[in-house]
Amino acid sequence: MQFMLNIKPVSELRNYKKLLAEVTKEQPVILTKNGYGKYAIVDLEEYDRLQLGLKILNDLKKSEAGPSQPFSEFEKELFK
C-alpha cells in the first residue's frame, strides 16, 4: 500500500474537524511546523497494523541473534 502525501501546516488544526475528515487508511495527514514535517495523523486501524508490523520485524531481528544449529543436528534431537 502506498500512501498519498497530504501535507498541511500545523495551524490547520484550528479547523480540526475538517482536517480529521481528510484522514483515511490510505492517506494520513502530515503536519508541518516551521516548514518541516513534525507530526502524522493516521487512521487507528492503520496505526495498529503498522505497530504489529514493527513488532514482527523486531521479533524476527531478535530471533536472528539467538542461538541456532544446523538442521541435521536439530533433526537428530527431534527423532531421538
Jmol script that loads the backbone (N, CA, C; Angstrom):
load data "model"
ATOM      1  N   MET A   1       0.849  -1.178   0.000  1.00  0.00           N
ATOM      2  CA  MET A   1       0.000   0.000   0.000  1.00  0.00           C
ATOM      3  C   MET A   1       0.891   1.237   0.000  1.00  0.00           C
ATOM      4  N   GLN A   2       0.630   2.135  -0.895  1.00  0.00           N
ATOM      5  CA  GLN A   2       1.412   3.361  -0.984  1.00  0.00           C
ATOM      6  C   GLN A   2       0.565   4.526  -0.482  1.00  0.00           C
ATOM      7  N   PHE A   3       1.160   5.316   0.389  1.00  0.00           N
ATOM      8  CA  PHE A   3       0.458   6.461   0.939  1.00  0.00           C
ATOM      9  C   PHE A   3       0.512   7.637  -0.019  1.00  0.00           C
ATOM     10  N   MET A   4      -0.590   8.340  -0.097  1.00  0.00           N
ATOM     11  CA  MET A   4      -0.624   9.616  -0.801  1.00  0.00           C
ATOM     12  C   MET A   4      -0.224  10.671   0.230  1.00  0.00           C
ATOM     13  N   LEU A   5       0.590  11.615  -0.161  1.00  0.00           N
ATOM     14  CA  LEU A   5       1.003  12.642   0.780  1.00  0.00           C
ATOM     15  C   LEU A   5      -0.031  13.753   0.858  1.00  0.00           C
ATOM     16  N   ASN A   6      -0.495  14.008   2.051  1.00  0.00           N
ATOM     17  CA  ASN A   6      -1.418  15.101   2.337  1.00  0.00           C
ATOM     18  C   ASN A   6      -0.733  15.929   3.415  1.00  0.00           C
ATOM     19  N   ILE A   7      -0.061  16.981   3.000  1.00  0.00           N
ATOM     20  CA  ILE A   7       0.765  17.778   3.910  1.00  0.00           C
ATOM     21  C   ILE A   7       0.072  19.097   4.207  1.00  0.00           C
ATOM     22  N   LYS A   8      -0.022  19.396   5.490  1.00  0.00           N
ATOM     23  CA  LYS A   8      -0.692  20.619   5.953  1.00  0.00           C
ATOM     24  C   LYS A   8       0.155  21.275   7.040  1.00  0.00           C
ATOM     25  N   PRO A   9       0.068  22.583   7.175  1.00  0.00           N
ATOM     26  CA  PRO A   9       0.740  23.225   8.316  1.00  0.00           C
ATOM     27  C   PRO A   9      -0.022  22.904   9.607  1.00  0.00           C
ATOM     28  N   VAL A  10       0.681  22.875  10.710  1.00  0.00           N
ATOM     29  CA  VAL A  10       0.067  22.544  11.992  1.00  0.00           C
ATOM     30  C   VAL A  10      -1.062  23.517  12.337  1.00  0.00           C
ATOM     31  N   SER A  11      -1.030  24.712  11.782  1.00  0.00           N
ATOM     32  CA  SER A  11      -2.087  25.691  12.038  1.00  0.00           C
ATOM     33  C   SER A  11      -3.452  25.208  11.531  1.00  0.00           C
ATOM     34  N   GLU A  12      -3.458  24.229  10.631  1.00  0.00           N
ATOM     35  CA  GLU A  12      -4.724  23.668  10.139  1.00  0.00           C
ATOM     36  C   GLU A  12      -5.514  22.976  11.254  1.00  0.00           C
ATOM     37  N   LEU A  13      -4.861  22.703  12.371  1.00  0.00           N
ATOM     38  CA  LEU A  13      -5.567  22.073  13.494  1.00  0.00           C
ATOM     39  C   LEU A  13      -6.657  22.973  14.060  1.00  0.00           C
ATOM     40  N   ARG A  14      -6.615  24.247  13.725  1.00  0.00           N
ATOM     41  CA  ARG A  14      -7.674  25.154  14.173  1.00  0.00           C
ATOM     42  C   ARG A  14      -9.026  24.656  13.684  1.00  0.00           C
ATOM     43  N   ASN A  15      -9.032  24.090  12.499  1.00  0.00           N
ATOM     44  CA  ASN A  15     -10.253  23.519  11.929  1.00  0.00           C
ATOM     45  C   ASN A  15     -10.098  21.991  11.923  1.00  0.00           C
ATOM     46  N   TYR A  16      -9.957  21.413  13.136  1.00  0.00           N
ATOM     47  CA  TYR A  16      -9.608  20.006  13.258  1.00  0.00           C
ATOM     48  C   TYR A  16     -10.647  19.057  12.674  1.00  0.00           C
ATOM     49  N   LYS A  17     -11.933  19.427  12.699  1.00  0.00           N
ATOM     50  CA  LYS A  17     -12.952  18.536  12.136  1.00  0.00           C
ATOM     51  C   LYS A  17     -12.718  18.323  10.645  1.00  0.00           C
ATOM     52  N   LYS A  18     -12.425  19.402   9.945  1.00  0.00           N
ATOM     53  CA  LYS A  18     -12.148  19.304   8.513  1.00  0.00           C
ATOM     54  C   LYS A  18     -10.870  18.495   8.275  1.00  0.00           C
ATOM     55  N   LEU A  19      -9.850  18.771   9.081  1.00  0.00           N
ATOM     56  CA  LEU A  19      -8.578  18.069   8.942  1.00  0.00           C
ATOM     57  C   LEU A  19      -8.741  16.573   9.185  1.00  0.00           C
ATOM     58  N   LEU A  20      -9.444  16.210  10.260  1.00  0.00           N
ATOM     59  CA  LEU A  20      -9.636  14.794  10.577  1.00  0.00           C
ATOM     60  C   LEU A  20     -10.468  14.075   9.522  1.00  0.00           C
ATOM     61  N   ALA A  21     -11.352  14.800   8.861  1.00  0.00           N
ATOM     62  CA  ALA A  21     -12.162  14.192   7.796  1.00  0.00           C
ATOM     63  C   ALA A  21     -11.296  13.780   6.610  1.00  0.00           C
ATOM     64  N   GLU A  22     -10.117  14.366   6.487  1.00  0.00           N
ATOM     65  CA  GLU A  22      -9.213  14.032   5.390  1.00  0.00           C
ATOM     66  C   GLU A  22      -8.367  12.790   5.667  1.00  0.00           C
ATOM     67  N   VAL A  23      -8.329  12.330   6.909  1.00  0.00           N
ATOM     68  CA  VAL A  23      -7.511  11.176   7.277  1.00  0.00           C
ATOM     69  C   VAL A  23      -8.238   9.891   6.888  1.00  0.00           C
ATOM     70  N   THR A  24      -7.571   9.053   6.111  1.00  0.00           N
ATOM     71  CA  THR A  24      -8.101   7.737   5.751  1.00  0.00           C
ATOM     72  C   THR A  24      -6.994   6.707   5.949  1.00  0.00           C
ATOM     73  N   LYS A  25      -7.334   5.420   5.808  1.00  0.00           N
ATOM     74  CA  LYS A  25      -6.320   4.373   5.922  1.00  0.00           C
ATOM     75  C   LYS A  25      -5.239   4.566   4.865  1.00  0.00           C
ATOM     76  N   GLU A  26      -5.651   4.988   3.692  1.00  0.00           N
ATOM     77  CA  GLU A  26      -4.711   5.138   2.588  1.00  0.00           C
ATOM     78  C   GLU A  26      -4.005   6.488   2.592  1.00  0.00           C
ATOM     79  N   GLN A  27      -4.511   7.442   3.385  1.00  0.00           N
ATOM     80  CA  GLN A  27      -3.971   8.788   3.310  1.00  0.00           C
ATOM     81  C   GLN A  27      -3.890   9.442   4.689  1.00  0.00           C
ATOM     82  N   PRO A  28      -2.737   9.302   5.352  1.00  0.00           N
ATOM     83  CA  PRO A  28      -2.560  10.047   6.600  1.00  0.00           C
ATOM     84  C   PRO A  28      -2.362  11.525   6.281  1.00  0.00           C
ATOM     85  N   VAL A  29      -2.459  12.354   7.282  1.00  0.00           N
ATOM     86  CA  VAL A  29      -2.183  13.780   7.117  1.00  0.00           C
ATOM     87  C   VAL A  29      -0.881  14.069   7.846  1.00  0.00           C
ATOM     88  N   ILE A  30       0.046  14.673   7.130  1.00  0.00           N
ATOM     89  CA  ILE A  30       1.328  15.060   7.704  1.00  0.00           C
ATOM     90  C   ILE A  30       1.242  16.539   8.062  1.00  0.00           C
ATOM     91  N   LEU A  31       1.575  16.860   9.310  1.00  0.00           N
ATOM     92  CA  LEU A  31       1.552  18.252   9.759  1.00  0.00           C
ATOM     93  C   LEU A  31       2.973  18.788   9.825  1.00  0.00           C
ATOM     94  N   THR A  32       3.139  20.001   9.342  1.00  0.00           N
ATOM     95  CA  THR A  32       4.453  20.631   9.371  1.00  0.00           C
ATOM     96  C   THR A  32       4.482  21.746  10.404  1.00  0.00           C
ATOM     97  N   LYS A  33       5.666  21.977  10.924  1.00  0.00           N
ATOM     98  CA  LYS A  33       5.888  23.084  11.856  1.00  0.00           C
ATOM     99  C   LYS A  33       7.134  23.813  11.357  1.00  0.00           C
ATOM    100  N   ASN A  34       6.986  25.093  11.085  1.00  0.00           N
ATOM    101  CA  ASN A  34       8.080  25.900  10.526  1.00  0.00           C
ATOM    102  C   ASN A  34       8.600  25.302   9.217  1.00  0.00           C
ATOM    103  N   GLY A  35       7.697  24.715   8.435  1.00  0.00           N
ATOM    104  CA  GLY A  35       8.062  24.196   7.124  1.00  0.00           C
ATOM    105  C   GLY A  35       8.651  22.802   7.102  1.00  0.00           C
ATOM    106  N   TYR A  36       8.767  22.158   8.250  1.00  0.00           N
ATOM    107  CA  TYR A  36       9.337  20.817   8.325  1.00  0.00           C
ATOM    108  C   TYR A  36       8.308  19.834   8.869  1.00  0.00           C
ATOM    109  N   GLY A  37       8.318  18.609   8.357  1.00  0.00           N
ATOM    110  CA  GLY A  37       7.412  17.582   8.848  1.00  0.00           C
ATOM    111  C   GLY A  37       7.616  17.349  10.337  1.00  0.00           C
ATOM    112  N   LYS A  38       6.526  17.338  11.087  1.00  0.00           N
ATOM    113  CA  LYS A  38       6.629  17.204  12.551  1.00  0.00           C
ATOM    114  C   LYS A  38       5.723  16.104  13.091  1.00  0.00           C
ATOM    115  N   TYR A  39       4.500  15.994  12.558  1.00  0.00           N
ATOM    116  CA  TYR A  39       3.518  15.048  13.093  1.00  0.00           C
ATOM    117  C   TYR A  39       2.828  14.324  11.945  1.00  0.00           C
ATOM    118  N   ALA A  40       2.297  13.142  12.262  1.00  0.00           N
ATOM    119  CA  ALA A  40       1.478  12.405  11.303  1.00  0.00           C
ATOM    120  C   ALA A  40       0.189  12.010  12.000  1.00  0.00           C
ATOM    121  N   ILE A  41      -0.919  12.251  11.348  1.00  0.00           N
ATOM    122  CA  ILE A  41      -2.216  11.809  11.859  1.00  0.00           C
ATOM    123  C   ILE A  41      -2.641  10.644  10.984  1.00  0.00           C
ATOM    124  N   VAL A  42      -2.755   9.471  11.598  1.00  0.00           N
ATOM    125  CA  VAL A  42      -3.096   8.268  10.838  1.00  0.00           C
ATOM    126  C   VAL A  42      -4.366   7.634  11.389  1.00  0.00           C
ATOM    127  N   ASP A  43      -5.035   6.890  10.541  1.00  0.00           N
ATOM    128  CA  ASP A  43      -6.202   6.114  10.926  1.00  0.00           C
ATOM    129  C   ASP A  43      -5.775   5.096  11.991  1.00  0.00           C
ATOM    130  N   LEU A  44      -6.596   4.876  13.004  1.00  0.00           N
ATOM    131  CA  LEU A  44      -6.222   3.995  14.109  1.00  0.00           C
ATOM    132  C   LEU A  44      -5.978   2.559  13.652  1.00  0.00           C
ATOM    133  N   GLU A  45      -6.777   2.050  12.731  1.00  0.00           N
ATOM    134  CA  GLU A  45      -6.548   0.691  12.208  1.00  0.00           C
ATOM    135  C   GLU A  45      -5.190   0.607  11.528  1.00  0.00           C
ATOM    136  N   GLU A  46      -4.852   1.624  10.772  1.00  0.00           N
ATOM    137  CA  GLU A  46      -3.557   1.655  10.080  1.00  0.00           C
ATOM    138  C   GLU A  46      -2.418   1.750  11.086  1.00  0.00           C
ATOM    139  N   TYR A  47      -2.600   2.528  12.132  1.00  0.00           N
ATOM    140  CA  TYR A  47      -1.597   2.642  13.185  1.00  0.00           C
ATOM    141  C   TYR A  47      -1.365   1.272  13.837  1.00  0.00           C
ATOM    142  N   ASP A  48      -2.447   0.567  14.160  1.00  0.00           N
ATOM    143  CA  ASP A  48      -2.325  -0.768  14.761  1.00  0.00           C
ATOM    144  C   ASP A  48      -1.589  -1.722  13.832  1.00  0.00           C
ATOM    145  N   ARG A  49      -1.899  -1.636  12.526  1.00  0.00           N
ATOM    146  CA  ARG A  49      -1.247  -2.503  11.548  1.00  0.00           C
ATOM    147  C   ARG A  49       0.249  -2.195  11.475  1.00  0.00           C
ATOM    148  N   LEU A  50       0.591  -0.922  11.485  1.00  0.00           N
ATOM    149  CA  LEU A  50       1.996  -0.530  11.457  1.00  0.00           C
ATOM    150  C   LEU A  50       2.726  -0.998  12.717  1.00  0.00           C
ATOM    151  N   GLN A  51       2.095  -0.862  13.875  1.00  0.00           N
ATOM    152  CA  GLN A  51       2.698  -1.300  15.134  1.00  0.00           C
ATOM    153  C   GLN A  51       2.937  -2.806  15.124  1.00  0.00           C
ATOM    154  N   LEU A  52       1.954  -3.569  14.627  1.00  0.00           N
ATOM    155  CA  LEU A  52       2.095  -5.021  14.552  1.00  0.00           C
ATOM    156  C   LEU A  52       3.241  -5.390  13.617  1.00  0.00           C
ATOM    157  N   GLY A  53       3.336  -4.708  12.484  1.00  0.00           N
ATOM    158  CA  GLY A  53       4.429  -4.962  11.548  1.00  0.00           C
ATOM    159  C   GLY A  53       5.783  -4.693  12.182  1.00  0.00           C
ATOM    160  N   LEU A  54       5.889  -3.602  12.944  1.00  0.00           N
ATOM    161  CA  LEU A  54       7.143  -3.295  13.634  1.00  0.00           C
ATOM    162  C   LEU A  54       7.472  -4.347  14.687  1.00  0.00           C
ATOM    163  N   LYS A  55       6.454  -4.839  15.385  1.00  0.00           N
ATOM    164  CA  LYS A  55       6.674  -5.878  16.395  1.00  0.00           C
ATOM    165  C   LYS A  55       7.185  -7.152  15.737  1.00  0.00           C
ATOM    166  N   ILE A  56       6.584  -7.529  14.621  1.00  0.00           N
ATOM    167  CA  ILE A  56       7.017  -8.732  13.906  1.00  0.00           C
ATOM    168  C   ILE A  56       8.465  -8.582  13.442  1.00  0.00           C
ATOM    169  N   LEU A  57       8.797  -7.439  12.871  1.00  0.00           N
ATOM    170  CA  LEU A  57      10.177  -7.208  12.433  1.00  0.00           C
ATOM    171  C   LEU A  57      11.150  -7.246  13.604  1.00  0.00           C
ATOM    172  N   ASN A  58      10.765  -6.671  14.733  1.00  0.00           N
ATOM    173  CA  ASN A  58      11.610  -6.684  15.923  1.00  0.00           C
ATOM    174  C   ASN A  58      11.803  -8.106  16.430  1.00  0.00           C
ATOM    175  N   ASP A  59      10.725  -8.895  16.451  1.00  0.00           N
ATOM    176  CA  ASP A  59      10.821 -10.294  16.885  1.00  0.00           C
ATOM    177  C   ASP A  59      11.726 -11.095  15.956  1.00  0.00           C
ATOM    178  N   LEU A  60      11.624 -10.858  14.658  1.00  0.00           N
ATOM    179  CA  LEU A  60      12.496 -11.546  13.704  1.00  0.00           C
ATOM    180  C   LEU A  60      13.956 -11.182  13.930  1.00  0.00           C
ATOM    181  N   LYS A  61      14.205  -9.911  14.177  1.00  0.00           N
ATOM    182  CA  LYS A  61      15.576  -9.466  14.431  1.00  0.00           C
ATOM    183  C   LYS A  61      16.134 -10.135  15.684  1.00  0.00           C
ATOM    184  N   LYS A  62      15.312 -10.214  16.735  1.00  0.00           N
ATOM    185  CA  LYS A  62      15.751 -10.875  17.968  1.00  0.00           C
ATOM    186  C   LYS A  62      16.034 -12.346  17.723  1.00  0.00           C
ATOM    187  N   SER A  63      15.189 -13.003  16.927  1.00  0.00           N
ATOM    188  CA  SER A  63      15.381 -14.438  16.686  1.00  0.00           C
ATOM    189  C   SER A  63      16.647 -14.700  15.883  1.00  0.00           C
ATOM    190  N   GLU A  64      17.040 -13.774  15.008  1.00  0.00           N
ATOM    191  CA  GLU A  64      18.268 -13.942  14.242  1.00  0.00           C
ATOM    192  C   GLU A  64      19.489 -13.910  15.156  1.00  0.00           C
ATOM    193  N   ALA A  65      19.406 -13.170  16.235  1.00  0.00           N
ATOM    194  CA  ALA A  65      20.532 -13.038  17.149  1.00  0.00           C
ATOM    195  C   ALA A  65      20.618 -14.206  18.124  1.00  0.00           C
ATOM    196  N   GLY A  66      19.565 -15.008  18.208  1.00  0.00           N
ATOM    197  CA  GLY A  66      19.522 -16.104  19.164  1.00  0.00           C
ATOM    198  C   GLY A  66      20.362 -17.294  18.722  1.00  0.00           C
ATOM    199  N   PRO A  67      20.438 -18.308  19.589  1.00  0.00           N
ATOM    200  CA  PRO A  67      21.227 -19.495  19.245  1.00  0.00           C
ATOM    201  C   PRO A  67      20.598 -20.236  18.062  1.00  0.00           C
ATOM    202  N   SER A  68      21.464 -20.827  17.259  1.00  0.00           N
ATOM    203  CA  SER A  68      20.975 -21.623  16.127  1.00  0.00           C
ATOM    204  C   SER A  68      21.862 -22.840  15.977  1.00  0.00           C
ATOM    205  N   GLN A  69      21.358 -23.815  15.239  1.00  0.00           N
ATOM    206  CA  GLN A  69      22.120 -25.033  14.998  1.00  0.00           C
ATOM    207  C   GLN A  69      21.771 -25.540  13.611  1.00  0.00           C
ATOM    208  N   PRO A  70      22.647 -26.296  13.002  1.00  0.00           N
ATOM    209  CA  PRO A  70      22.331 -26.852  11.693  1.00  0.00           C
ATOM    210  C   PRO A  70      21.106 -27.754  11.764  1.00  0.00           C
ATOM    211  N   PHE A  71      20.369 -27.847  10.676  1.00  0.00           N
ATOM    212  CA  PHE A  71      19.153 -28.650  10.660  1.00  0.00           C
ATOM    213  C   PHE A  71      19.441 -30.106  10.968  1.00  0.00           C
ATOM    214  N   SER A  72      20.571 -30.630  10.513  1.00  0.00           N
ATOM    215  CA  SER A  72      20.895 -32.039  10.756  1.00  0.00           C
ATOM    216  C   SER A  72      20.996 -32.328  12.255  1.00  0.00           C
ATOM    217  N   GLU A  73      21.559 -31.406  13.024  1.00  0.00           N
ATOM    218  CA  GLU A  73      21.628 -31.581  14.478  1.00  0.00           C
ATOM    219  C   GLU A  73      20.247 -31.488  15.099  1.00  0.00           C
ATOM    220  N   PHE A  74      19.451 -30.532  14.619  1.00  0.00           N
ATOM    221  CA  PHE A  74      18.081 -30.389  15.114  1.00  0.00           C
ATOM    222  C   PHE A  74      17.284 -31.666  14.838  1.00  0.00           C
ATOM    223  N   GLU A  75      17.470 -32.223  13.645  1.00  0.00           N
ATOM    224  CA  GLU A  75      16.750 -33.440  13.240  1.00  0.00           C
ATOM    225  C   GLU A  75      17.116 -34.608  14.141  1.00  0.00           C
ATOM    226  N   LYS A  76      18.406 -34.735  14.500  1.00  0.00           N
ATOM    227  CA  LYS A  76      18.841 -35.801  15.388  1.00  0.00           C
ATOM    228  C   LYS A  76      18.164 -35.670  16.752  1.00  0.00           C
ATOM    229  N   GLU A  77      18.115 -34.459  17.273  1.00  0.00           N
ATOM    230  CA  GLU A  77      17.468 -34.200  18.561  1.00  0.00           C
ATOM    231  C   GLU A  77      15.974 -34.484  18.498  1.00  0.00           C
ATOM    232  N   LEU A  78      15.371 -34.152  17.382  1.00  0.00           N
ATOM    233  CA  LEU A  78      13.938 -34.303  17.214  1.00  0.00           C
ATOM    234  C   LEU A  78      13.530 -35.775  17.193  1.00  0.00           C
ATOM    235  N   PHE A  79      14.326 -36.624  16.559  1.00  0.00           N
ATOM    236  CA  PHE A  79      13.940 -38.016  16.379  1.00  0.00           C
ATOM    237  C   PHE A  79      14.677 -38.972  17.300  1.00  0.00           C
ATOM    238  N   LYS A  80      15.120 -38.519  18.450  1.00  0.00           N
ATOM    239  CA  LYS A  80      15.760 -39.408  19.451  1.00  0.00           C
ATOM    240  C   LYS A  80      14.774 -40.380  20.014  1.00  0.00           C
TER     241      LYS A  80
END
end "model"
wireframe off; spacefill off
backbone 0.3
color backbone group
